[in-house]
Every structure is written in structure tokens, then in C-alpha cells.
Amino acid sequence: MNILINDTPLVLPDNATLADALMAKGIKPGGIATAVNGTVIPSAKRVSHHLCEGDKVVIIKAFYGG
């Protein structure tokens, strides 16, 4: 299936989860927020949230500074 992560295309197997997508991109699960098609997915639900063809995933990394 084809999805977008922060507007970058990614091909995943059917029935992949949000956690699978993060792993495929080499993104560590800590210190980030995730949303799929505009809906926030809490970190505890990433392993059970199955993605669908055309989903748009947004990943925001927390950082400190001022």
C-alpha cells in the first residue's frame, strides 16, 4: 500500500500499522506525536492502528529551545 509520511511517499505491506511505518522509516517512537488523516494517534495505539491505502501520516518531533 502507498501512504505519505510528512508528504514523503512510503510503500508498506497491506495491513501495516502506524508502528510498522515508523519502523520502516527508522523513526524512534519516543518524543514524537503522530496523526493519521488529521486524527491524533496516541503512542499506545500505534501498534494497533492499521493504515489504509492513501493515508497521510504526520509526525511531529518535540524539541527544546527558545
N, CA, C and O atoms as CSV, one atom per row, in Angstrom:
chain,resi,resn,atom,element,x,y,z
A,1,MET,N,N,0.841,-1.174,0.000
A,1,MET,CA,C,0.000,0.000,0.000
A,1,MET,C,C,0.885,1.234,0.000
A,1,MET,O,O,2.019,1.196,0.477
A,2,ASN,N,N,0.371,2.309,-0.527
A,2,ASN,CA,C,1.082,3.583,-0.608
A,2,ASN,C,C,0.493,4.559,0.393
A,2,ASN,O,O,-0.717,4.780,0.427
A,3,ILE,N,N,1.373,5.147,1.216
A,3,ILE,CA,C,0.962,6.178,2.157
A,3,ILE,C,C,1.917,7.353,2.019
A,3,ILE,O,O,2.897,7.284,1.276
A,4,LEU,N,N,1.630,8.422,2.732
A,4,LEU,CA,C,2.526,9.570,2.818
A,4,LEU,C,C,2.895,9.786,4.276
A,4,LEU,O,O,2.027,9.776,5.149
A,5,ILE,N,N,4.185,9.982,4.541
A,5,ILE,CA,C,4.635,10.379,5.870
A,5,ILE,C,C,5.296,11.736,5.721
A,5,ILE,O,O,6.335,11.868,5.075
A,6,ASN,N,N,4.682,12.740,6.324
A,6,ASN,CA,C,5.150,14.124,6.184
A,6,ASN,C,C,5.393,14.458,4.713
A,6,ASN,O,O,6.421,15.030,4.353
A,7,ASP,N,N,4.438,14.094,3.881
A,7,ASP,CA,C,4.430,14.359,2.436
A,7,ASP,C,C,5.490,13.579,1.647
A,7,ASP,O,O,5.749,13.897,0.486
A,8,THR,N,N,6.104,12.563,2.265
A,8,THR,CA,C,7.069,11.703,1.577
A,8,THR,C,C,6.426,10.344,1.344
A,8,THR,O,O,5.953,9.726,2.298
A,9,PRO,N,N,6.395,9.860,0.109
A,9,PRO,CA,C,5.762,8.570,-0.175
A,9,PRO,C,C,6.488,7.413,0.509
A,9,PRO,O,O,7.711,7.416,0.649
A,10,LEU,N,N,5.703,6.429,0.927
A,10,LEU,CA,C,6.244,5.210,1.528
A,10,LEU,C,C,5.348,4.050,1.115
A,10,LEU,O,O,4.122,4.146,1.175
A,11,VAL,N,N,5.977,2.950,0.694
A,11,VAL,CA,C,5.235,1.741,0.331
A,11,VAL,C,C,5.371,0.750,1.477
A,11,VAL,O,O,6.480,0.436,1.910
A,12,LEU,N,N,4.236,0.259,1.965
A,12,LEU,CA,C,4.191,-0.696,3.063
A,12,LEU,C,C,3.356,-1.901,2.654
A,12,LEU,O,O,2.540,-1.810,1.737
A,13,PRO,N,N,3.556,-3.037,3.332
A,13,PRO,CA,C,2.685,-4.180,3.063
A,13,PRO,C,C,1.257,-3.881,3.511
A,13,PRO,O,O,1.039,-3.061,4.402
A,14,ASP,N,N,0.295,-4.544,2.893
A,14,ASP,CA,C,-1.090,-4.402,3.340
A,14,ASP,C,C,-1.183,-4.785,4.809
A,14,ASP,O,O,-0.442,-5.643,5.288
A,15,ASN,N,N,-2.098,-4.141,5.515
A,15,ASN,CA,C,-2.363,-4.407,6.930
A,15,ASN,C,C,-1.256,-3.902,7.861
A,15,ASN,O,O,-1.199,-4.298,9.025
A,16,ALA,N,N,-0.374,-3.029,7.354
A,16,ALA,CA,C,0.683,-2.461,8.195
A,16,ALA,C,C,0.077,-1.506,9.213
A,16,ALA,O,O,-0.973,-0.906,8.979
A,17,THR,N,N,0.757,-1.375,10.345
A,17,THR,CA,C,0.306,-0.471,11.397
A,17,THR,C,C,1.133,0.816,11.368
A,17,THR,O,O,2.131,0.922,10.655
A,18,LEU,N,N,0.695,1.770,12.150
A,18,LEU,CA,C,1.449,3.014,12.276
A,18,LEU,C,C,2.839,2.722,12.851
A,18,LEU,O,O,3.821,3.331,12.428
A,19,ALA,N,N,2.928,1.807,13.798
A,19,ALA,CA,C,4.229,1.422,14.356
A,19,ALA,C,C,5.130,0.825,13.268
A,19,ALA,O,O,6.334,1.084,13.254
A,20,ASP,N,N,4.561,0.034,12.365
A,20,ASP,CA,C,5.328,-0.534,11.248
A,20,ASP,C,C,5.892,0.578,10.359
A,20,ASP,O,O,7.037,0.509,9.912
A,21,ALA,N,N,5.078,1.597,10.111
A,21,ALA,CA,C,5.520,2.709,9.265
A,21,ALA,C,C,6.674,3.458,9.916
A,21,ALA,O,O,7.639,3.820,9.242
A,22,LEU,N,N,6.582,3.693,11.223
A,22,LEU,CA,C,7.669,4.375,11.926
A,22,LEU,C,C,8.944,3.554,11.846
A,22,LEU,O,O,10.021,4.101,11.606
A,23,MET,N,N,8.834,2.244,12.044
A,23,MET,CA,C,9.999,1.375,11.988
A,23,MET,C,C,10.597,1.372,10.581
A,23,MET,O,O,11.819,1.396,10.431
A,24,ALA,N,N,9.756,1.343,9.559
A,24,ALA,CA,C,10.237,1.331,8.172
A,24,ALA,C,C,11.027,2.599,7.840
A,24,ALA,O,O,11.959,2.565,7.036
A,25,LYS,N,N,10.655,3.692,8.451
A,25,LYS,CA,C,11.351,4.964,8.222
A,25,LYS,C,C,12.509,5.181,9.187
A,25,LYS,O,O,13.233,6.170,9.067
A,26,GLY,N,N,12.699,4.261,10.154
A,26,GLY,CA,C,13.779,4.405,11.122
A,26,GLY,C,C,13.527,5.494,12.141
A,26,GLY,O,O,14.465,6.103,12.655
A,27,ILE,N,N,12.259,5.740,12.435
A,27,ILE,CA,C,11.885,6.794,13.377
A,27,ILE,C,C,11.662,6.172,14.751
A,27,ILE,O,O,10.835,5.274,14.909
A,28,LYS,N,N,12.396,6.652,15.730
A,28,LYS,CA,C,12.222,6.161,17.098
A,28,LYS,C,C,10.892,6.668,17.652
A,28,LYS,O,O,10.529,7.823,17.430
A,29,PRO,N,N,10.164,5.811,18.371
A,29,PRO,CA,C,8.808,6.169,18.804
A,29,PRO,C,C,8.735,7.176,19.943
A,29,PRO,O,O,7.662,7.723,20.200
A,30,GLY,N,N,9.840,7.436,20.633
A,30,GLY,CA,C,9.797,8.375,21.752
A,30,GLY,C,C,9.950,9.817,21.310
A,30,GLY,O,O,10.656,10.107,20.344
A,31,GLY,N,N,9.290,10.718,22.014
A,31,GLY,CA,C,9.433,12.145,21.759
A,31,GLY,C,C,8.778,12.652,20.496
A,31,GLY,O,O,9.143,13.708,19.980
A,32,ILE,N,N,7.803,11.898,19.990
A,32,ILE,CA,C,7.095,12.329,18.786
A,32,ILE,C,C,5.586,12.296,19.020
A,32,ILE,O,O,5.096,11.612,19.919
A,33,ALA,N,N,4.877,13.036,18.207
A,33,ALA,CA,C,3.414,12.965,18.147
A,33,ALA,C,C,3.060,12.499,16.746
A,33,ALA,O,O,3.731,12.850,15.776
A,34,THR,N,N,1.994,11.701,16.646
A,34,THR,CA,C,1.588,11.176,15.343
A,34,THR,C,C,0.115,11.449,15.090
A,34,THR,O,O,-0.707,11.449,16.007
A,35,ALA,N,N,-0.193,11.681,13.823
A,35,ALA,CA,C,-1.577,11.849,13.390
A,35,ALA,C,C,-1.741,11.146,12.049
A,35,ALA,O,O,-0.822,11.125,11.230
A,36,VAL,N,N,-2.910,10.575,11.837
A,36,VAL,CA,C,-3.243,9.936,10.567
A,36,VAL,C,C,-4.509,10.610,10.047
A,36,VAL,O,O,-5.551,10.602,10.702
A,37,ASN,N,N,-4.394,11.190,8.859
A,37,ASN,CA,C,-5.522,11.894,8.237
A,37,ASN,C,C,-6.134,12.933,9.175
A,37,ASN,O,O,-7.351,13.114,9.212
A,38,GLY,N,N,-5.264,13.615,9.934
A,38,GLY,CA,C,-5.717,14.694,10.799
A,38,GLY,C,C,-6.184,14.267,12.181
A,38,GLY,O,O,-6.574,15.120,12.979
A,39,THR,N,N,-6.159,12.977,12.492
A,39,THR,CA,C,-6.574,12.483,13.801
A,39,THR,C,C,-5.346,12.040,14.579
A,39,THR,O,O,-4.571,11.213,14.100
A,40,VAL,N,N,-5.165,12.584,15.773
A,40,VAL,CA,C,-4.021,12.229,16.603
A,40,VAL,C,C,-4.146,10.771,17.039
A,40,VAL,O,O,-5.206,10.328,17.481
A,41,ILE,N,N,-3.039,10.035,16.905
A,41,ILE,CA,C,-2.974,8.640,17.340
A,41,ILE,C,C,-2.008,8.588,18.519
A,41,ILE,O,O,-0.809,8.804,18.341
A,42,PRO,N,N,-2.513,8.304,19.728
A,42,PRO,CA,C,-1.634,8.229,20.897
A,42,PRO,C,C,-0.592,7.120,20.736
A,42,PRO,O,O,-0.820,6.142,20.025
A,43,SER,N,N,0.535,7.282,21.394
A,43,SER,CA,C,1.621,6.313,21.250
A,43,SER,C,C,1.189,4.897,21.605
A,43,SER,O,O,1.657,3.944,20.980
A,44,ALA,N,N,0.326,4.734,22.573
A,44,ALA,CA,C,-0.125,3.393,22.974
A,44,ALA,C,C,-0.964,2.706,21.897
A,44,ALA,O,O,-1.116,1.484,21.924
A,45,LYS,N,N,-1.505,3.466,20.958
A,45,LYS,CA,C,-2.367,2.886,19.919
A,45,LYS,C,C,-1.665,2.708,18.572
A,45,LYS,O,O,-2.280,2.232,17.618
A,46,ARG,N,N,-0.402,3.080,18.481
A,46,ARG,CA,C,0.321,2.974,17.205
A,46,ARG,C,C,0.457,1.534,16.728
A,46,ARG,O,O,0.419,1.278,15.524
A,47,VAL,N,N,0.617,0.585,17.660
A,47,VAL,CA,C,0.788,-0.820,17.269
A,47,VAL,C,C,-0.514,-1.447,16.797
A,47,VAL,O,O,-0.492,-2.462,16.101
A,48,SER,N,N,-1.644,-0.860,17.163
A,48,SER,CA,C,-2.933,-1.432,16.768
A,48,SER,C,C,-3.652,-0.614,15.699
A,48,SER,O,O,-4.704,-1.022,15.208
A,49,HIS,N,N,-3.088,0.542,15.336
A,49,HIS,CA,C,-3.728,1.391,14.317
A,49,HIS,C,C,-3.259,0.952,12.928
A,49,HIS,O,O,-2.129,1.232,12.528
A,50,HIS,N,N,-4.129,0.272,12.209
A,50,HIS,CA,C,-3.799,-0.202,10.863
A,50,HIS,C,C,-3.996,0.918,9.852
A,50,HIS,O,O,-4.982,1.654,9.893
A,51,LEU,N,N,-3.045,1.026,8.957
A,51,LEU,CA,C,-3.089,2.051,7.922
A,51,LEU,C,C,-3.824,1.540,6.693
A,51,LEU,O,O,-3.948,0.335,6.477
A,52,CYS,N,N,-4.305,2.476,5.898
A,52,CYS,CA,C,-5.021,2.158,4.665
A,52,CYS,C,C,-4.349,2.879,3.498
A,52,CYS,O,O,-3.643,3.870,3.684
A,53,GLU,N,N,-4.581,2.366,2.307
A,53,GLU,CA,C,-4.073,2.976,1.076
A,53,GLU,C,C,-4.390,4.467,1.072
A,53,GLU,O,O,-5.533,4.869,1.285
A,54,GLY,N,N,-3.359,5.286,0.825
A,54,GLY,CA,C,-3.555,6.725,0.697
A,54,GLY,C,C,-3.552,7.504,1.998
A,54,GLY,O,O,-3.713,8.724,1.981
A,55,ASP,N,N,-3.372,6.819,3.144
A,55,ASP,CA,C,-3.342,7.544,4.414
A,55,ASP,C,C,-2.225,8.568,4.424
A,55,ASP,O,O,-1.172,8.372,3.816
A,56,LYS,N,N,-2.475,9.674,5.132
A,56,LYS,CA,C,-1.487,10.732,5.291
A,56,LYS,C,C,-1.091,10.798,6.759
A,56,LYS,O,O,-1.891,11.153,7.625
A,57,VAL,N,N,0.159,10.449,7.015
A,57,VAL,CA,C,0.689,10.422,8.369
A,57,VAL,C,C,1.528,11.673,8.591
A,57,VAL,O,O,2.349,12.046,7.753
A,58,VAL,N,N,1.306,12.313,9.736
A,58,VAL,CA,C,2.116,13.463,10.122
A,58,VAL,C,C,2.829,13.101,11.412
A,58,VAL,O,O,2.223,12.609,12.363
A,59,ILE,N,N,4.128,13.355,11.423
A,59,ILE,CA,C,4.953,13.086,12.597
A,59,ILE,C,C,5.577,14.410,13.021
A,59,ILE,O,O,6.192,15.112,12.218
A,60,ILE,N,N,5.408,14.733,14.289
A,60,ILE,CA,C,5.979,15.961,14.839
A,60,ILE,C,C,6.923,15.569,15.966
A,60,ILE,O,O,6.534,14.865,16.898
A,61,LYS,N,N,8.160,16.028,15.874
A,61,LYS,CA,C,9.163,15.720,16.894
A,61,LYS,C,C,9.232,16.876,17.878
A,61,LYS,O,O,9.324,18.041,17.494
A,62,ALA,N,N,9.186,16.526,19.146
A,62,ALA,CA,C,9.303,17.546,20.198
A,62,ALA,C,C,10.769,17.986,20.284
A,62,ALA,O,O,11.683,17.179,20.118
A,63,PHE,N,N,10.970,19.271,20.544
A,63,PHE,CA,C,12.325,19.768,20.754
A,63,PHE,C,C,12.277,20.899,21.752
A,63,PHE,O,O,11.233,21.509,21.984
A,64,TYR,N,N,13.424,21.165,22.336
A,64,TYR,CA,C,13.528,22.210,23.343
A,64,TYR,C,C,14.308,23.368,22.761
A,64,TYR,O,O,15.119,23.199,21.851
A,65,GLY,N,N,14.052,24.534,23.295
A,65,GLY,CA,C,14.794,25.706,22.859
A,65,GLY,C,C,13.948,26.939,23.029
A,65,GLY,O,O,12.817,26.876,23.512
A,66,GLY,N,N,14.481,28.013,22.643
A,66,GLY,CA,C,13.712,29.216,22.803
A,66,GLY,C,C,14.197,30.234,21.899
A,66,GLY,O,O,13.669,31.346,21.880
